[in-house]
Amino acid sequence: MAVGVFDLFTVGIGPSSSHTVGPMRAGAVFAGELMDAGVLGSVASLRVDLYGSLAATGRGHGTMTATLLGLEGYHPELILPDEVEERLAAIAETGLLNLAGASGGGVELPYAVEDMVLHPLTVLPRHTNGMKFQVSDAEGNVLREATFFSVGGGFIVREGEEDAARQELEETKAELPLPFRTAAELLGRCQSKGLGISDIMFINERASRSEAEIREGLLHIWSVMEACVETSLKREGVLPGGLRVRRRAPDWLERLLKEDKDRNDPKYWQEWVNLIALAVNEENATGGRVVTAPTNGAAGIIPAVLYYALNYAPGMDQASQADRDDVVVKFLLAAGAVGVLYKEQASISGAEVGCQGEVGSASSMAAAGLAEVMGGTPGQVENAAEIAMEHNLGLTCDPIGGLVQIPCIERNAIAAAKAINAAKMALWGDGTHRVSLDEVIVTMRETGKDMSHKYKETAMGGLAVNVVEC
């Protein structure tokens, strides 16, 4: 299917969309196929192989446990945190995996995290995030096997179906009323129709959903983002994983409520933006429920900038709830349109192009969303997105201990501020600028290709090797 706003913004569990959400989704697909093929009852053994970045940083990213949940038939957008804890505790206690058991009628197999076969130095040709599932019967005959790639943002691709997937993508794009692959094409659509970027995205979304469904879906996405913040602010102590990173968001909230009692003093806007970004990514690091935006590692940027739009943009202090809902919908549609450009022309996978593909893309999308709701022209919105990405080029992904904590959490707050500044700079211009968004996206892609694998979510370079973990 053509990439849409609900592909870029999906509900899942932390800490990583490519290492947690994607593997869980792949496992669930495989489990479903075993049921549909009628071979589930004959399964006597399971083998799971993880390759490249999934194997190198999988423990810190929750890959192994997410894969187990997927193989039990759970889907990332549906499973709740309490279910995650319950099932993982049961697997750890009994040593049994209930293959395809989420919908009832599963097969219990002796299998745990320790049984997975890791290949951290082996990268499969299609993508560094590779995983292979294989089930056999009691005689050792292979009943079914499949290889999947988690290509960022929770998206998965099956080995051998890449060409078919690309063809389907092109066919479904052709069915859109106003298809676009590049920013130049998007701006051309805006000019020929006299519409804004969010309008173009909205028209395309209407090809598969009603207006009411689009609006309801986007407001639900925002409600999950808000709930993520609220949950995070109630937690205390340190983050899991062994680095003993202290949760800062609850203390920040306490201080802000003392200094900015009415929560409307404009001099504190950046502190509130920082708080939202930190809270979301602390919850993500906990393995809580978050929204890929467009990835889990960059999940805090868009909600932080959208918070800014709802609380500090001109006129919002007098806005009705309906007006505020309109801002949410418009913001996410514009951000989604820019996200489509990164998916089409480059990548949002840190394991493929470094953190510029995750935090950089999110910052660019957020800048576009903010410029849109602040009255920017299509040219100004495109300029905002370009500025934000241009100053995230070359950003490496080098998580300490393979955990989505350092530098990931603070990086979201910094990138949110960049997005706001980028939008403000673009709005002070007339939309004309020397470097186009398309040129920056291509540059990001090429920079990612040139970047050493050490700096692409392997925990083999940068801060990951220069900072002592304990």
C-alpha positions as MATLAB code, in Angstrom:
seq = 'MAVGVFDLFTVGIGPSSSHTVGPMRAGAVFAGELMDAGVLGSVASLRVDLYGSLAATGRGHGTMTATLLGLEGYHPELILPDEVEERLAAIAETGLLNLAGASGGGVELPYAVEDMVLHPLTVLPRHTNGMKFQVSDAEGNVLREATFFSVGGGFIVREGEEDAARQELEETKAELPLPFRTAAELLGRCQSKGLGISDIMFINERASRSEAEIREGLLHIWSVMEACVETSLKREGVLPGGLRVRRRAPDWLERLLKEDKDRNDPKYWQEWVNLIALAVNEENATGGRVVTAPTNGAAGIIPAVLYYALNYAPGMDQASQADRDDVVVKFLLAAGAVGVLYKEQASISGAEVGCQGEVGSASSMAAAGLAEVMGGTPGQVENAAEIAMEHNLGLTCDPIGGLVQIPCIERNAIAAAKAINAAKMALWGDGTHRVSLDEVIVTMRETGKDMSHKYKETAMGGLAVNVVEC';
ca = [
       0.000    0.000    0.000;
       1.060    3.587   -0.565;
       2.600    5.060    2.592;
       0.084    7.164    4.479;
      -0.109    9.117    7.691;
      -1.353    6.089    9.639;
       1.676    4.086    8.525;
       4.047    6.746    9.842;
       2.169    7.245   13.120;
       1.407    3.856   14.655;
       0.876    2.778   18.236;
       3.385    0.285   19.606;
       5.640   -0.466   22.538;
       9.141    0.833   23.188;
      11.986    1.121   23.007;
      12.550    0.805   19.232;
      10.306    0.709   16.178;
      12.851   -1.125   14.035;
      14.089   -3.412   16.811;
      10.869   -3.923   18.794;
       7.775   -3.041   16.762;
       9.053   -4.481   13.456;
      10.211   -7.839   14.897;
       6.973   -8.215   16.851;
       4.992   -7.507   13.688;
       7.085  -10.016   11.709;
       6.629  -12.672   14.380;
       2.868  -12.109   14.394;
       2.708  -12.403   10.608;
       4.638  -15.682   10.703;
       2.456  -17.071   13.496;
      -0.674  -16.146   11.557;
       0.638  -17.899    8.465;
       1.205  -21.101   10.445;
      -2.439  -21.058   11.487;
      -3.722  -20.212    8.020;
      -1.604  -22.954    6.418;
      -2.923  -25.545    8.856;
       0.543  -26.634    9.999;
       0.509  -25.184   13.509;
      -0.562  -28.446   15.121;
       2.430  -30.263   13.619;
       5.045  -27.832   14.922;
       7.479  -29.440   17.367;
      10.398  -27.003   17.298;
      11.179  -23.386   16.506;
      14.363  -21.642   15.392;
      14.848  -17.868   15.324;
      17.950  -16.253   13.816;
      18.668  -12.543   14.261;
      21.190  -10.769   12.038;
      23.170   -7.532   11.983;
      21.908   -4.709   14.126;
      19.043   -6.782   15.555;
      21.600   -9.187   17.001;
      24.167   -6.528   17.958;
      21.844   -4.287   19.989;
      18.774   -6.499   20.311;
      19.049   -7.054   24.055;
      19.055   -3.355   24.854;
      16.348   -2.659   22.299;
      13.933   -5.348   23.474;
      14.170   -7.261   20.183;
      14.198  -10.754   21.633;
      11.231  -10.309   23.942;
       9.236   -8.435   21.283;
       9.882  -11.270   18.837;
       8.578  -13.790   21.361;
       5.396  -11.769   21.819;
       4.946  -11.553   18.063;
       5.359  -15.311   17.695;
       2.629  -15.723   20.289;
       0.422  -13.761   17.906;
       0.424  -10.335   19.568;
       0.469   -7.223   17.380;
       2.303   -4.065   18.520;
      -0.622   -1.719   17.909;
      -3.015   -3.841   19.991;
      -1.020   -5.257   22.890;
      -1.176   -3.317   26.163;
       1.746   -2.820   28.582;
       0.086   -5.042   31.225;
      -0.204   -7.861   28.676;
       3.457   -7.440   27.758;
       4.552   -7.817   31.380;
       2.180  -10.740   32.007;
       3.251  -12.798   28.980;
       6.977  -12.155   29.344;
       6.822  -13.128   33.024;
       4.997  -16.337   32.112;
       7.535  -17.241   29.407;
      10.425  -16.577   31.786;
       8.843  -18.625   34.576;
       7.716  -21.639   32.533;
      10.228  -21.599   29.684;
       7.301  -22.174   27.322;
       6.295  -20.088   24.301;
       2.643  -20.311   23.253;
       3.144  -20.177   19.483;
       0.209  -18.333   17.839;
      -1.633  -18.578   21.148;
      -2.866  -14.970   21.413;
      -6.098  -15.842   19.610;
      -6.461  -19.226   21.303;
      -5.455  -22.686   20.167;
      -1.699  -22.135   20.180;
       1.058  -24.707   20.514;
       3.309  -24.593   23.573;
       7.008  -25.048   22.828;
      10.029  -24.968   25.130;
      11.567  -21.724   23.915;
      13.036  -18.582   25.484;
      15.252  -15.613   24.681;
      18.368  -17.705   25.257;
      17.395  -20.048   22.413;
      17.650  -17.351   19.750;
      20.651  -17.583   17.431;
      22.491  -14.267   17.070;
      24.626  -13.205   14.090;
      25.781   -9.649   14.970;
      28.515   -9.567   12.321;
      26.406  -11.023    9.521;
      24.383   -8.538    7.489;
      21.896   -9.979    5.020;
      21.874   -8.329    1.556;
      18.539   -6.522    1.856;
      18.965   -4.741    5.206;
      20.991   -4.887    8.402;
      17.852   -5.656   10.448;
      17.233   -9.236    9.352;
      15.415  -12.104   11.091;
      14.618  -15.664   10.050;
      11.905  -17.939   11.461;
      11.802  -21.699   10.931;
       9.506  -24.381   12.368;
       9.907  -28.145   12.083;
       7.890  -31.216   12.985;
       8.858  -33.976   15.414;
      10.926  -35.727   12.725;
      12.915  -32.581   12.016;
      11.222  -31.802    8.714;
      11.007  -28.069    8.020;
       7.354  -27.106    7.836;
       7.737  -23.435    7.075;
      10.398  -20.740    7.127;
      10.513  -17.048    6.325;
      12.996  -14.178    6.436;
      11.884  -10.638    7.251;
      13.629   -7.282    7.359;
      12.669   -4.514    9.772;
      13.335   -1.425    7.684;
      12.510    1.335   10.182;
       9.422    2.839   11.756;
       7.933   -0.605   12.345;
       7.760   -1.338    8.612;
       8.687   -4.898    7.600;
       9.580   -6.446    4.240;
       9.628  -10.162    3.487;
      12.585  -11.661    1.644;
      11.663  -12.544   -1.920;
       8.701  -10.174   -1.981;
      10.598   -6.897   -2.336;
       9.779   -6.479   -6.028;
       6.137   -7.378   -5.493;
       5.937   -4.913   -2.597;
       7.442   -2.163   -4.730;
       5.013   -2.922   -7.542;
       2.068   -2.861   -5.164;
       3.328    0.424   -3.755;
       3.493    1.994   -7.203;
       0.054    0.669   -8.123;
      -1.594    1.986   -4.973;
       0.189    5.326   -5.340;
      -1.229    5.615   -8.850;
      -4.700    5.210   -7.367;
      -4.223    8.235   -5.113;
      -5.944   11.425   -6.265;
      -2.788   13.523   -5.818;
       0.259   11.191   -5.617;
       3.750   12.581   -4.945;
       7.189   11.135   -4.374;
       9.303   14.288   -4.117;
       8.886   17.649   -2.472;
       8.921   19.236   -5.921;
       5.937   17.097   -6.916;
       4.183   17.910   -3.655;
       4.689   21.642   -4.129;
       3.491   21.292   -7.718;
       0.281   19.690   -6.479;
      -0.196   22.524   -3.995;
       0.330   25.156   -6.672;
      -1.935   23.572   -9.284;
      -4.769   23.005   -6.799;
      -4.293   26.106   -4.664;
      -4.076   23.934   -1.550;
      -1.798   23.539    1.447;
       0.404   20.537    2.127;
      -1.936   19.154    4.776;
      -4.829   19.474    2.305;
      -3.012   17.354   -0.282;
      -2.300   14.689    2.326;
      -5.912   14.775    3.509;
      -7.252   14.259   -0.013;
      -4.964   11.264   -0.502;
      -5.986    9.761    2.846;
      -9.626   10.002    1.753;
      -8.871    7.381   -0.896;
      -8.939    4.734    1.856;
     -10.809    6.362    4.768;
     -13.737    8.686    5.344;
     -13.142   12.225    6.577;
     -14.542   11.272    9.970;
     -12.223    8.247   10.201;
      -9.189   10.336    9.312;
      -9.988   12.948   11.913;
     -10.865   10.403   14.588;
      -7.715    8.392   13.846;
      -5.390   11.371   14.083;
      -6.981   12.615   17.291;
      -6.538    9.104   18.700;
      -2.852    9.237   17.789;
      -2.547   12.514   19.699;
      -4.437   11.076   22.682;
      -1.958    8.179   22.867;
       0.917   10.667   22.739;
      -0.642   12.629   25.597;
      -1.287    9.456   27.602;
       2.337    8.458   27.084;
       3.456   11.738   28.667;
       1.034   11.382   31.588;
       2.177    7.834   32.301;
       5.825    8.794   32.160;
       5.382   11.710   34.553;
       4.033    9.330   37.202;
       7.121    7.119   37.160;
      10.134    7.679   39.389;
      13.589    6.236   39.878;
      15.930    5.034   37.152;
      15.341    3.576   33.725;
      15.711   -0.188   33.220;
      18.728   -1.660   31.479;
      21.669   -1.213   33.825;
      22.925    2.264   32.882;
      21.061    3.710   35.874;
      19.857    6.714   33.898;
      17.699    8.821   36.197;
      14.208    9.794   35.078;
      14.193   13.575   34.881;
      10.712   14.366   33.596;
       8.835   14.080   36.949;
      11.296   16.402   38.710;
      11.183   18.838   35.807;
       7.394   18.936   35.997;
       7.460   19.672   39.722;
       9.874   22.556   39.212;
       7.988   23.955   36.220;
       4.689   23.954   38.088;
       6.346   26.025   40.823;
       7.954   28.531   38.465;
       5.250   28.692   35.775;
       2.156   28.284   37.908;
      -0.361   29.115   35.168;
       1.537   27.138   32.507;
       1.311   30.047   30.075;
       4.407   32.173   30.654;
       6.081   32.286   27.193;
       9.557   32.472   28.708;
       9.178   28.835   29.759;
       8.151   27.463   26.346;
      11.419   25.624   25.817;
      11.342   24.025   29.251;
       7.853   22.634   28.517;
       8.942   21.392   25.098;
      11.976   19.723   26.681;
       9.750   18.153   29.315;
       7.362   16.607   26.766;
      10.202   15.218   24.659;
      12.012   13.773   27.686;
       8.829   12.278   29.132;
       7.914   10.488   25.902;
      11.358    9.056   25.406;
      11.763    8.020   29.019;
       8.519    6.092   28.627;
       9.813    4.632   25.376;
      13.022    3.538   27.132;
      10.823    1.837   29.738;
       9.174   -0.223   27.015;
       5.897    1.627   27.442;
       3.188    2.464   24.910;
       4.289    5.121   22.437;
       3.562    6.338   18.908;
       6.161    5.829   16.196;
       6.724    9.355   14.918;
       8.084    8.171   12.561;
      10.172    5.845   14.800;
      10.221    5.028   18.504;
      13.730    6.387   18.995;
      12.463    9.761   17.753;
       8.987    9.488   19.283;
       9.247   12.571   21.515;
       9.911   15.238   18.878;
       6.541   15.537   17.172;
       4.460   15.482   20.388;
       6.772   18.101   21.917;
       6.473   20.421   18.916;
       2.728   19.811   18.652;
       2.476   20.752   22.334;
       4.235   23.997   21.452;
       1.775   24.611   18.620;
      -1.227   24.083   20.897;
       0.071   26.234   23.732;
       2.342   28.939   22.284;
       1.281   29.533   18.678;
      -0.488   32.901   18.202;
      -4.190   32.819   19.043;
      -4.164   29.403   20.727;
      -4.906   30.899   24.139;
      -8.388   31.792   22.841;
      -8.923   28.646   20.764;
     -11.913   26.354   21.302;
     -11.499   22.591   21.635;
     -12.685   22.175   18.053;
     -10.034   24.643   16.900;
      -7.375   22.791   18.865;
      -8.472   19.516   17.297;
      -8.160   21.134   13.880;
      -4.573   22.099   14.708;
      -3.745   18.518   15.698;
      -5.185   17.105   12.472;
      -3.535   19.696   10.249;
      -0.175   19.373   11.999;
      -0.055   15.574   11.724;
      -1.168   15.600    8.083;
       1.561   18.076    7.087;
       4.165   16.195    9.130;
       2.993   12.957    7.535;
       3.378   14.375    4.032;
       7.029   15.151    4.743;
       7.453   11.720    6.304;
       6.289   10.180    3.030;
       9.138   11.978    1.255;
      11.728   10.398    3.545;
      10.213    6.936    3.136;
      10.073    7.352   -0.644;
      13.527    8.817   -1.243;
      15.711    7.754    1.676;
      15.130    5.894    4.952;
      13.891    6.395    8.496;
      15.979    3.492    9.815;
      18.840    4.292   12.184;
      20.395    0.941   11.324;
      20.454    1.960    7.656;
      21.365    5.667    7.642;
      22.153    6.574   11.252;
      20.140    8.768   13.583;
      19.753   11.423   10.900;
      17.108    9.074    9.487;
      15.224    8.924   12.778;
      15.693   12.116   14.781;
      16.501   14.105   11.637;
      13.367   12.977    9.830;
      11.197   13.568   12.904;
      12.619   17.062   13.371;
      11.957   17.826    9.709;
       8.399   16.497    9.915;
       7.718   18.461   13.108;
       9.055   21.678   11.593;
       6.727   21.216    8.624;
       3.745   20.564   10.876;
       4.418   23.655   12.964;
       4.949   25.904    9.956;
       1.692   24.606    8.463;
      -0.475   25.341   11.514;
       1.175   28.742   11.965;
      -0.076   29.792    8.551;
       2.916   28.983    6.387;
       2.647   28.732    2.627;
       3.614   25.412    1.008;
       6.989   26.946    0.156;
       7.558   28.024    3.751;
       6.518   24.597    5.084;
       8.932   22.875    2.695;
      11.654   25.330    3.742;
      11.033   24.570    7.425;
      11.420   20.852    6.780;
      14.596   21.457    4.791;
      16.208   23.631    7.479;
      15.523   21.083   10.211;
      17.038   18.182    8.285;
      19.982   20.168    6.945;
      21.178   20.671   10.512;
      20.755   17.022   11.464;
      22.814   15.685    8.555;
      25.460   13.173    9.596;
      23.839   12.397   12.938;
      25.111    9.012   14.119;
      23.293    6.288   16.014;
      25.645    5.091   18.754;
      23.494    4.138   21.774;
      25.441    3.308   24.914;
      24.882   -0.302   25.908;
      22.548   -0.730   22.940;
      19.850    1.017   25.000;
      17.590    3.741   23.621;
      18.613    6.118   26.416;
      21.955    7.894   25.865;
      22.073   10.002   23.722;
      18.573    9.258   22.438;
      16.412   10.844   25.144;
      18.133   14.249   25.266;
      18.538   14.195   21.484;
      14.747   14.308   21.099;
      14.523   17.481   23.173;
      17.328   19.143   21.205;
      15.746   18.164   17.873;
      12.337   19.478   18.966;
      13.867   22.902   19.645;
      15.594   22.722   16.249;
      12.250   22.019   14.598;
      10.622   25.035   16.248;
      13.502   27.287   15.265;
      13.449   25.925   11.715;
       9.729   26.697   11.406;
      10.218   30.227   12.766;
      13.112   30.878   10.382;
      11.075   29.648    7.418;
       8.084   31.775    8.390;
      10.269   34.875    8.418;
      11.148   34.153    4.806;
       8.964   34.075    1.726;
       9.426   30.391    0.937;
      12.249   30.822   -1.550;
      15.581   29.317   -0.541;
      18.807   28.045   -2.062;
      18.720   24.382   -0.961;
      15.614   22.306   -1.636;
      14.146   19.677    0.659;
      14.667   17.056   -2.053;
      18.374   17.875   -2.216;
      18.696   17.525    1.546;
      16.825   14.203    1.587;
      19.099   12.786   -1.124;
      22.117   14.090    0.795;
      20.894   12.364    3.940;
      20.517    9.103    2.051;
      23.999    9.343    0.532;
      25.536   10.349    3.869;
      23.946    7.272    5.407;
      25.477    5.049    2.736;
      28.912    6.539    3.383;
      28.604    6.319    7.168;
      30.588    3.558    8.848;
      28.453    0.690   10.112;
      29.874    1.435   13.584;
      27.622    4.465   13.748;
      24.419    2.804   12.559;
      22.740    1.278   15.617;
      25.398   -1.324   16.307;
      26.773    0.105   19.591;
      30.254   -0.450   18.111;
      31.376    3.165   17.796;
      31.014    6.691   19.156;
      29.580    7.121   22.637;
      28.844    3.414   22.801;
      32.542    2.593   23.064;
      33.928    5.778   24.595;
      31.637    5.948   27.629;
      32.023    3.382   30.387;
      28.661    1.697   30.977;
      29.018    1.164   34.740;
];
